[in-house]
Amino acid sequence: MTERATPIGAASAPEPFESLLRTVAEMNTPAGFKAELIRGKIVVSPFSKLRCLRRMRALREQLQAHAPEGHIAETAPFLFRFSAAERAYGPDLFVADEAAFEEDGRHADGAALSLVAEFASVSTKDADWNEKLDVYGSLVPVYLVVDMQDSEITCFSDPSSHGYRTRRTVSFGETLAVPAPFDFTLDLSVF
């Protein structure tokens, strides 16, 4: 007898984006984990490792000092929705218009973001460098990928409908120009 896959039932249609957002909001993720909508699926991944804390704090403090008027730099676990792409991400660090947090609900509009920073790990590297790069690249002015394995940080800027137009990578310990709307030089000596 030849072995073959046996369908259990009719293939179900993918859940609508808003339904998935509600599911994520209702999830009781384990301590130390976050849920995001990546490639149309709910993905649960761990928060950044302990060794990222000092670097996250240094980055947040420098960004807050140069953030656009009315924007806050934060590492709190909030989900930002990108409805056109049917995605929702919880960045490791973000700078966003503070007014976006005056609404009821659990998901802020991705259009409120002026900067996102992801601390890439083994479990998130693919999404950070591909999936999120594509979605952020059409809307968010600045995207920083902090690669803890390669000890470097990459700055993407100048978003367009085809993704970011500018990319610059430097090693930890160097300086990195963060473009508008920040316009300052990031000191990576603490990295």
C-alpha positions as CSV (number, residue, x, y, z in Angstrom):
1,M,0.0,0.0,0.0
2,T,1.4,3.4,-0.9
3,E,1.6,5.9,1.9
4,R,-0.1,9.3,1.2
5,A,-1.4,12.3,3.1
6,T,-5.0,12.0,4.1
7,P,-7.0,15.2,4.4
8,I,-8.8,15.5,7.7
9,G,-11.2,18.1,6.5
10,A,-11.6,20.9,4.1
11,A,-8.8,23.5,4.2
12,S,-10.0,26.4,6.2
13,A,-9.7,29.9,5.0
14,P,-7.1,32.1,6.7
15,E,-8.5,34.1,9.6
16,P,-9.1,37.8,8.9
17,F,-6.6,40.2,10.2
18,E,-8.9,41.8,12.8
19,S,-9.8,38.4,14.2
20,L,-6.1,37.5,14.6
21,L,-5.5,40.8,16.4
22,R,-8.3,40.1,18.8
23,T,-6.8,36.6,19.4
24,V,-3.4,38.1,20.2
25,A,-5.0,40.6,22.6
26,E,-6.8,37.8,24.4
27,M,-3.7,35.5,24.6
28,N,-2.1,34.9,28.0
29,T,1.5,34.5,26.8
30,P,3.9,33.1,29.3
31,A,6.1,35.5,31.3
32,G,9.0,36.6,29.2
33,F,7.3,36.0,25.8
34,K,5.5,38.2,23.3
35,A,3.0,37.4,20.5
36,E,3.1,39.0,17.1
37,L,1.4,38.6,13.7
38,I,4.1,37.5,11.3
39,R,3.3,36.2,7.8
40,G,-0.3,35.9,8.7
41,K,0.3,33.7,11.7
42,I,0.5,34.3,15.5
43,V,4.1,33.8,16.5
44,V,5.2,33.7,20.1
45,S,8.9,34.5,20.8
46,P,11.0,35.2,23.9
47,F,11.8,38.8,25.0
48,S,15.4,39.8,24.5
49,K,18.1,38.2,26.5
50,L,19.4,39.8,29.7
51,R,22.6,40.8,28.1
52,C,20.6,43.2,25.9
53,L,19.3,45.3,28.7
54,R,22.3,47.7,29.1
55,R,22.4,48.2,25.3
56,M,18.6,48.7,25.1
57,R,18.7,51.3,27.9
58,A,21.6,53.2,26.3
59,L,19.9,53.2,23.0
60,R,16.6,54.3,24.5
61,E,18.2,57.2,26.4
62,Q,20.0,58.5,23.4
63,L,17.0,58.3,21.2
64,Q,14.7,59.9,23.7
65,A,17.1,62.9,23.9
66,H,16.8,63.4,20.1
67,A,13.2,62.2,19.5
68,P,10.8,64.4,17.5
69,E,8.6,66.7,19.6
70,G,5.8,64.7,21.3
71,H,7.4,61.3,20.6
72,I,8.6,58.9,23.4
73,A,11.3,56.2,23.3
74,E,10.1,53.0,25.0
75,T,10.8,49.3,25.5
76,A,7.4,48.4,26.9
77,P,5.7,45.5,25.2
78,F,3.1,47.1,22.9
79,L,1.8,45.8,19.6
80,F,1.8,48.0,16.5
81,R,-0.6,47.2,13.7
82,F,0.2,47.6,10.0
83,S,-3.3,47.0,8.6
84,A,-2.4,47.3,4.9
85,A,0.2,44.5,5.3
86,E,-2.0,42.6,7.8
87,R,0.8,42.4,10.3
88,A,1.3,43.4,13.9
89,Y,4.7,43.7,15.6
90,G,5.9,44.2,19.2
91,P,9.3,45.9,18.6
92,D,12.0,45.5,21.2
93,L,12.4,49.3,21.3
94,F,10.4,52.0,19.6
95,V,10.0,55.8,19.3
96,A,6.4,56.8,18.6
97,D,4.0,59.7,18.9
98,E,2.7,59.7,22.4
99,A,-0.8,60.6,21.2
100,A,-1.1,57.0,19.8
101,F,-1.4,55.8,23.4
102,E,-4.4,57.9,24.2
103,E,-6.8,55.4,22.5
104,D,-8.6,52.5,24.0
105,G,-7.5,49.2,22.8
106,R,-4.3,47.1,22.8
107,H,-2.8,47.8,19.4
108,A,-1.3,51.1,18.3
109,D,-1.2,52.3,14.7
110,G,2.1,51.6,13.1
111,A,1.9,55.1,11.5
112,A,2.7,56.6,14.9
113,L,6.2,55.1,14.8
114,S,9.2,57.3,14.0
115,L,11.8,54.6,14.8
116,V,11.9,50.9,15.5
117,A,14.8,48.9,16.9
118,E,14.9,45.1,16.9
119,F,17.5,43.2,18.8
120,A,18.0,40.2,16.5
121,S,18.4,36.8,18.1
122,V,18.6,33.3,16.7
123,S,14.8,32.9,17.0
124,T,13.9,36.3,15.5
125,K,16.7,37.0,13.0
126,D,14.8,35.9,9.9
127,A,11.7,38.0,10.8
128,D,13.8,41.0,11.8
129,W,15.9,41.0,8.6
130,N,13.2,40.0,6.1
131,E,9.6,40.2,7.1
132,K,9.8,43.3,9.4
133,L,12.3,45.0,7.1
134,D,9.7,44.9,4.3
135,V,6.8,46.1,6.3
136,Y,8.7,48.8,8.3
137,G,10.4,49.9,5.0
138,S,7.2,51.3,3.6
139,L,6.2,53.4,6.6
140,V,8.7,53.8,9.5
141,P,11.3,56.6,9.0
142,V,14.2,54.7,10.7
143,Y,14.7,51.0,11.5
144,L,17.6,49.8,13.5
145,V,18.6,46.1,13.6
146,V,21.0,45.4,16.5
147,D,22.8,42.1,15.7
148,M,24.1,40.8,19.0
149,Q,25.8,37.8,17.3
150,D,27.8,39.9,14.7
151,S,28.3,42.8,17.1
152,E,27.0,45.4,14.7
153,I,24.0,47.7,14.2
154,T,22.3,48.5,10.9
155,C,20.4,51.6,10.2
156,F,17.7,51.6,7.5
157,S,16.1,54.9,6.5
158,D,14.2,56.8,3.8
159,P,11.2,54.5,3.5
160,S,9.3,54.1,0.1
161,S,6.7,51.8,-1.4
162,H,9.6,49.6,-2.4
163,G,11.3,49.6,1.0
164,Y,14.2,51.5,2.5
165,R,16.4,53.4,0.2
166,T,19.3,53.8,2.6
167,R,21.3,51.3,4.7
168,R,24.4,51.7,6.8
169,T,26.1,49.1,9.1
170,V,28.7,49.8,11.8
171,S,30.4,47.7,14.4
172,F,29.7,48.1,18.1
173,G,32.0,50.7,19.6
174,E,31.7,53.0,16.6
175,T,29.3,55.9,15.9
176,L,26.2,55.8,13.7
177,A,24.5,58.7,12.1
178,V,20.7,58.4,12.8
179,P,18.9,60.5,10.1
180,A,15.8,62.6,10.2
181,P,13.6,63.0,12.1
182,F,16.4,62.4,14.7
183,D,19.5,63.9,13.1
184,F,22.1,62.9,15.6
185,T,25.1,60.6,16.0
186,L,24.5,57.5,18.1
187,D,27.3,56.6,20.4
188,L,27.8,52.8,20.4
189,S,30.8,52.8,22.7
190,V,28.6,51.3,25.5
191,F,27.8,48.4,23.2
